[in-house]
Amino acid sequence: MSERAVIDLSKVGNKEDLHRLLKGMLLFPDHYGANLDALHDMLTERHRELILTNTADTSDELKDYLPRLLRVLEDSSRENEGFTYSTYEGDMPSEDEDTSAYD
């Protein structure tokens, strides 16, 4: 069974805060390097589900960081079938909503 983390990017101020959240929510080890290379290493080794919400409402720093983050998530999901991710420009829809327009 995969572990799931939902991160509301509208509440994350900078990339350091984002990596702190990722480490805690995805149960990364203490030696996690808190950068995109280390994130890729962690995501290609473990079964995880990551959901990023409010991608359209991020801080200026995260707006610049988000394309690189998404590239790492995409690469990681291609290399590890046990890792999946989803992004939503707004809040995550409820279970009974049609999510096909969000992906």
Backbone as JSON, one array per atom type, in Angstrom:
{
  "sequence": "MSERAVIDLSKVGNKEDLHRLLKGMLLFPDHYGANLDALHDMLTERHRELILTNTADTSDELKDYLPRLLRVLEDSSRENEGFTYSTYEGDMPSEDEDTSAYD",
  "N": [[0.84, -1.18, 0.0], [0.52, 2.18, -0.82], [1.85, 5.24, 0.5], [0.21, 8.29, 1.09], [0.26, 11.73, 0.35], [-1.02, 14.96, 0.68], [-0.52, 18.12, -0.44], [-1.08, 21.47, 0.01], [-0.26, 23.91, -2.0], [-0.7, 26.64, -1.85], [-0.28, 27.32, 0.72], [2.37, 27.14, 1.22], [5.38, 28.7, 1.65], [8.02, 28.8, 0.54], [10.69, 27.02, -1.2], [12.21, 25.62, 0.66], [10.43, 25.23, 2.79], [8.61, 23.61, 1.42], [10.15, 21.29, 0.9], [10.58, 20.48, 3.54], [7.97, 19.81, 4.28], [7.49, 17.72, 2.42], [9.39, 15.85, 3.27], [8.48, 15.22, 5.87], [5.78, 14.4, 5.43], [5.97, 12.32, 3.58], [7.57, 10.61, 4.87], [10.4, 10.6, 4.69], [13.87, 9.77, 5.22], [16.09, 11.03, 7.84], [18.44, 11.89, 6.59], [17.64, 13.02, 4.2], [18.2, 15.14, 1.49], [16.85, 17.52, 0.82], [16.48, 18.74, -1.74], [15.96, 18.87, -5.32], [17.29, 16.73, -6.62], [17.68, 14.91, -4.52], [15.01, 14.47, -3.86], [14.11, 13.17, -6.19], [15.64, 10.81, -5.97], [14.49, 9.68, -3.63], [11.83, 9.31, -4.44], [12.0, 7.48, -6.49], [12.6, 5.18, -5.23], [10.61, 4.36, -3.5], [7.18, 3.52, -2.68], [4.72, 5.74, -3.24], [2.11, 8.23, -3.09], [1.51, 11.36, -4.27], [-0.14, 14.39, -3.96], [-0.65, 17.51, -5.21], [-2.13, 20.52, -4.48], [-3.84, 23.57, -5.4], [-2.04, 24.69, -7.28], [-2.04, 26.88, -8.9], [-1.99, 29.01, -7.26], [0.41, 29.91, -5.9], [3.3, 31.0, -4.0], [5.58, 33.59, -5.14], [8.21, 32.59, -5.26], [7.75, 29.81, -5.36], [6.35, 29.66, -7.75], [8.35, 29.94, -9.67], [9.81, 27.67, -9.09], [8.11, 25.52, -9.4], [7.78, 24.4, -12.12], [10.21, 22.94, -12.42], [10.03, 21.18, -10.25], [7.74, 19.72, -11.02], [8.74, 18.45, -13.28], [10.62, 16.71, -12.13], [8.86, 15.12, -10.64], [7.4, 13.92, -12.72], [9.46, 12.52, -14.09], [10.23, 10.78, -12.02], [7.88, 9.29, -11.66], [7.79, 7.92, -14.05], [10.0, 6.28, -13.82], [9.46, 4.74, -11.59], [6.93, 2.72, -10.99], [5.49, 2.56, -8.69], [5.23, 5.06, -7.68], [3.08, 7.78, -7.79], [1.56, 10.81, -8.9], [-0.54, 13.73, -8.63], [-1.88, 16.81, -9.78], [-3.61, 19.81, -8.99], [-5.13, 22.76, -10.0], [-6.73, 24.21, -8.32], [-8.49, 23.56, -5.26], [-8.48, 20.13, -4.15], [-10.73, 17.97, -5.72], [-13.79, 16.6, -4.37], [-14.47, 13.15, -3.56], [-16.7, 12.33, -5.07], [-16.81, 13.98, -7.27], [-16.27, 14.58, -10.78], [-13.11, 14.16, -11.93], [-11.76, 14.34, -14.28], [-11.34, 16.66, -15.75], [-9.43, 17.98, -14.33], [-6.94, 16.79, -14.41]],
  "CA": [[0.0, 0.0, 0.0], [1.34, 3.39, -0.91], [1.56, 6.33, 1.42], [-0.37, 9.41, 0.35], [0.44, 13.06, 0.93], [-1.69, 16.05, -0.02], [0.12, 19.38, -0.06], [-1.72, 22.68, -0.51], [0.85, 24.81, -2.31], [-1.01, 28.03, -1.5], [0.13, 27.53, 2.11], [3.81, 26.89, 1.31], [6.02, 29.97, 1.32], [9.24, 28.71, -0.25], [11.07, 25.64, -1.49], [12.68, 24.97, 1.89], [9.22, 24.77, 3.48], [8.07, 22.51, 0.64], [10.94, 20.08, 1.15], [10.3, 20.07, 4.91], [6.68, 19.11, 4.23], [7.67, 16.46, 1.71], [10.14, 14.94, 4.15], [7.61, 14.77, 6.95], [4.57, 13.72, 4.98], [6.32, 11.1, 2.85], [8.4, 9.82, 5.78], [11.77, 10.47, 4.2], [14.83, 9.65, 6.34], [16.73, 12.27, 8.3], [19.5, 12.33, 5.68], [17.06, 13.58, 2.98], [18.96, 16.32, 1.13], [15.99, 18.7, 0.63], [16.64, 19.37, -3.05], [15.27, 18.08, -6.34], [18.0, 15.48, -6.85], [17.36, 14.02, -3.39], [13.6, 14.12, -4.02], [14.05, 12.15, -7.23], [16.16, 9.57, -5.39], [13.51, 9.13, -2.7], [10.6, 8.9, -5.12], [12.22, 6.33, -7.36], [12.86, 4.02, -4.38], [9.51, 4.06, -2.59], [5.8, 3.61, -3.18], [4.11, 6.94, -2.68], [1.17, 9.01, -3.87], [1.63, 12.77, -3.92], [-1.16, 15.25, -4.56], [-0.38, 18.94, -5.02], [-3.32, 21.32, -4.77], [-3.68, 25.02, -5.52], [-0.81, 24.98, -8.02], [-2.17, 28.19, -9.54], [-2.0, 30.02, -6.19], [1.64, 29.71, -5.13], [4.15, 32.18, -3.78], [6.43, 33.9, -6.29], [9.34, 31.67, -5.28], [7.3, 28.51, -5.82], [5.98, 29.77, -9.18], [9.57, 29.68, -10.43], [10.31, 26.34, -8.74], [7.12, 24.51, -9.73], [8.06, 23.62, -13.35], [11.3, 21.98, -12.16], [9.47, 20.17, -9.37], [6.86, 18.85, -11.81], [9.6, 17.63, -14.15], [11.16, 15.65, -11.27], [7.76, 14.21, -10.33], [7.12, 13.16, -13.93], [10.57, 11.57, -14.28], [10.17, 9.78, -10.95], [6.75, 8.38, -11.89], [8.15, 7.05, -15.18], [11.01, 5.32, -13.37], [8.95, 3.94, -10.48], [5.48, 2.58, -11.13], [4.91, 2.67, -7.36], [5.06, 6.47, -7.34], [2.13, 8.52, -8.61], [1.27, 12.17, -8.43], [-1.61, 14.48, -9.28], [-1.86, 18.24, -9.49], [-4.87, 20.51, -9.17], [-4.95, 24.21, -9.95], [-7.47, 24.66, -7.15], [-8.6, 22.53, -4.23], [-8.71, 18.78, -4.62], [-12.17, 17.7, -5.76], [-14.26, 15.54, -3.48], [-14.47, 11.82, -4.17], [-17.79, 12.13, -6.01], [-16.69, 14.87, -8.42], [-15.54, 14.11, -11.96], [-11.8, 14.81, -11.89], [-11.08, 14.25, -15.58], [-10.97, 18.0, -16.22], [-8.37, 18.51, -13.49], [-5.66, 16.13, -14.67]],
  "C": [[0.88, 1.24, 0.0], [0.92, 4.41, 0.15], [1.14, 7.53, 0.58], [-0.12, 10.71, 1.1], [-0.28, 14.06, 0.05], [-1.09, 17.34, 0.49], [-0.58, 20.53, -0.77], [-0.62, 23.72, -0.74], [0.56, 26.28, -2.0], [-0.57, 28.35, -0.07], [1.62, 27.3, 2.33], [4.54, 28.14, 0.81], [7.22, 29.87, 0.39], [9.64, 27.25, -0.43], [11.61, 24.91, -0.26], [11.49, 24.42, 2.68], [8.61, 23.57, 2.74], [8.83, 21.22, 0.91], [10.77, 19.57, 2.58], [8.98, 19.29, 4.98], [6.8, 17.76, 3.56], [8.35, 15.43, 2.6], [9.24, 14.37, 5.23], [6.43, 13.95, 6.47], [4.85, 12.41, 4.26], [7.3, 10.22, 3.62], [9.79, 9.55, 5.23], [12.72, 10.4, 5.39], [15.47, 10.99, 6.69], [17.79, 12.79, 7.34], [18.97, 12.88, 4.34], [17.7, 14.94, 2.7], [18.18, 17.58, 0.84], [16.32, 19.47, -0.64], [16.02, 18.43, -4.08], [15.97, 16.76, -6.66], [17.67, 14.46, -5.76], [15.9, 13.57, -3.46], [13.45, 13.01, -5.05], [14.54, 10.8, -6.69], [15.14, 8.91, -4.48], [12.29, 8.58, -3.44], [10.79, 7.72, -6.05], [12.48, 5.05, -6.55], [11.65, 3.56, -3.58], [8.17, 4.17, -3.28], [5.13, 4.78, -2.47], [3.05, 7.48, -3.64], [1.26, 10.44, -3.37], [0.58, 13.56, -4.68], [-0.81, 16.69, -4.2], [-1.63, 19.71, -5.42], [-2.96, 22.79, -4.82], [-2.36, 25.4, -6.21], [-0.86, 26.33, -8.71], [-2.07, 29.33, -8.52], [-0.78, 29.85, -5.29], [2.37, 31.03, -4.92], [5.01, 32.41, -5.02], [7.61, 32.93, -6.39], [8.92, 30.3, -5.8], [6.84, 28.52, -7.27], [7.19, 29.46, -10.06], [10.07, 28.25, -10.24], [9.4, 25.22, -9.25], [7.41, 23.76, -11.03], [9.18, 22.59, -13.16], [10.82, 20.85, -11.26], [8.6, 19.2, -10.17], [7.65, 17.95, -12.76], [10.19, 16.46, -13.36], [10.06, 14.64, -10.94], [7.43, 13.34, -11.53], [8.2, 12.12, -14.18], [10.5, 10.44, -13.26], [9.03, 8.79, -11.2], [7.01, 7.46, -13.07], [9.12, 5.95, -14.75], [10.51, 4.37, -12.29], [7.44, 3.87, -10.59], [4.76, 2.66, -9.78], [4.74, 4.12, -6.89], [4.07, 7.11, -8.32], [1.96, 9.92, -8.04], [0.13, 12.76, -9.23], [-1.44, 15.94, -8.9], [-3.24, 18.82, -9.78], [-4.61, 22.0, -9.06], [-5.65, 24.82, -8.75], [-7.43, 23.59, -6.08], [-8.81, 21.17, -4.87], [-10.21, 18.52, -4.62], [-12.55, 16.6, -4.78], [-14.35, 14.24, -4.26], [-15.55, 11.66, -5.22], [-17.76, 13.08, -7.2], [-15.95, 14.2, -9.55], [-14.23, 14.88, -12.02], [-11.11, 14.83, -13.24], [-10.65, 15.6, -16.1], [-9.78, 18.58, -15.45], [-7.0, 17.97, -13.87], [-4.96, 16.68, -15.88]]
}
